[in-house]
Amino acid sequence: MQWESRATVKVTCHGRVFEIAVRGEVDYEENDLLQAAWAEADEAALPVTVVDLTQVTFADSGLLNALLDSWRRHRDAGRELILLGPFHPTVERLFSLTGTLEHFTITDSRARAMRTDDA
């Protein structure tokens, strides 16, 4: 049997910022990819985690639940979680329908998210 994911998840450390870049269509089948990324972010325990969602073309409640769980862990540990947009309309709709946008710090500026500018 051959299995192929419709999404990719890449993790990178940038000094004091841990980045999780998510691409493609994210649904329940990609849960293992997301859980591995969150585990690395939690292990690194850097002050800031940036989740780049700019290339996510579809997301379901699995991604939303993973983001909310990570938000809680970051909050409880005194760390910051930032979502990087802009978001694809389907991702924006997921946040809008569930009323969860207010839980997150969101920016459309990669430089600001990565703390490489003064803004």
Protein Blocks (a to p, Z undefined) as FASTA:
>chain_A
ZZddfbdcddddehjaccdddehjddfklmmmmmmmmmmmmmnopabdcddfklccbdcf
klmmmmmmmmmmmmmnopacdddddddfklmmmmmmnopmmmpccdfbfklmnopafZZ
